[in-house]
Amino acid sequence: MQTLSQFLIDITRKKLLVQQVEEKEEPSYSLLGGCTGFVFFWLAFAIPFLVYGSNTLFFLLYTWPFFITLMPISVLIGIAFSMLFSGSLWKTLLLTGLLVMGMFWTVFSFLSGW
């Protein structure tokens, strides 16, 4: 026959086992990816100014909605790559940078006709 103390010890052991089995916390990869996408968006935004100079500002005054819509897409691309590569920094940086800059440059080229 079990005493009350043995019964309580069994209950606490079962709770500890269930808690260990239930969840194993994983680090949040979305913050790294979101920041990566955001930073590469602004770097891609600066490239036309470096290539074509200050006249790019007048072009962007009329076409800004197209470029603003690329910002959330860039952040989502960064999050997707970060989750896909489980937080591998170099792969996330490389592929997010290439895709975001390529996407930005494609929109800029189509709109400007250059």
C-alpha positions in Angstrom: 0.0 0.0 0.0 1.3 3.4 -1.0 1.7 6.2 1.5 0.8 9.8 0.6 4.5 10.8 0.2 5.1 8.0 -2.3 2.0 9.0 -4.2 3.2 12.7 -4.4 6.7 11.6 -5.5 5.2 9.5 -8.3 3.0 12.4 -9.5 5.9 14.9 -9.5 8.1 12.4 -11.5 5.3 12.0 -14.1 5.0 15.8 -14.4 8.7 16.2 -14.9 8.8 13.5 -17.6 5.8 14.9 -19.4 7.3 18.4 -19.4 10.6 17.1 -20.8 8.9 15.2 -23.6 6.3 17.9 -24.5 8.4 20.7 -25.8 11.9 21.4 -26.7 12.3 25.1 -27.3 14.0 26.1 -30.5 15.6 29.4 -31.0 13.8 32.1 -33.0 15.2 32.3 -36.5 12.7 34.8 -37.7 14.4 37.8 -36.0 17.7 37.1 -37.8 15.9 36.7 -41.1 13.7 39.7 -40.7 16.6 42.0 -39.9 18.6 40.5 -42.8 15.8 41.2 -45.3 15.3 44.7 -44.0 19.0 45.6 -44.1 19.4 44.2 -47.6 16.4 46.1 -48.8 18.0 49.4 -47.8 21.3 48.4 -49.2 19.6 47.6 -52.5 17.8 50.9 -52.3 21.2 52.7 -52.2 22.6 50.9 -55.3 20.8 53.0 -57.9 22.0 56.2 -56.2 25.6 54.9 -56.4 25.3 53.9 -60.0 23.2 56.8 -61.5 23.8 59.6 -59.0 21.4 62.1 -57.4 19.0 62.1 -60.5 17.7 58.8 -59.2 15.8 60.7 -56.6 13.5 62.3 -59.1 12.8 58.9 -60.7 12.0 57.4 -57.3 9.6 60.3 -56.4 7.2 59.0 -59.0 7.7 55.3 -58.6 8.0 54.9 -54.8 5.0 52.7 -54.3 6.7 49.9 -56.3 9.8 50.0 -54.2 7.9 50.3 -50.9 6.0 47.1 -51.6 9.4 45.3 -51.9 10.2 45.9 -48.2 7.8 43.4 -46.7 8.6 40.9 -49.4 12.3 41.3 -48.6 11.7 40.7 -44.9 9.6 37.6 -45.7 12.4 36.3 -47.9 14.9 36.8 -45.1 12.6 35.0 -42.7 12.0 32.1 -45.1 15.7 31.6 -45.8 16.6 31.8 -42.1 13.9 29.2 -41.2 14.9 27.0 -44.2 18.6 27.0 -43.2 17.9 26.7 -39.4 19.6 30.0 -38.6 22.8 29.3 -40.6 24.1 32.9 -40.8 26.2 32.8 -44.0 23.7 30.9 -46.1 20.9 33.3 -45.0 23.0 36.4 -45.6 24.2 35.2 -49.0 20.9 34.1 -50.5 18.8 36.8 -49.0 21.2 39.4 -50.3 21.3 38.0 -53.8 17.6 37.6 -54.0 16.6 41.0 -52.5 19.1 42.9 -54.6 18.2 41.0 -57.7 14.5 41.6 -57.1 15.1 45.3 -56.4 17.3 45.8 -59.5 14.8 43.9 -61.7 11.9 46.3 -60.7 14.2 49.3 -61.1 15.3 48.2 -64.6 11.7 47.4 -65.7 10.4 50.8 -64.5 13.3 52.9 -65.9 13.7 51.0 -69.2 17.5 51.0 -68.9 
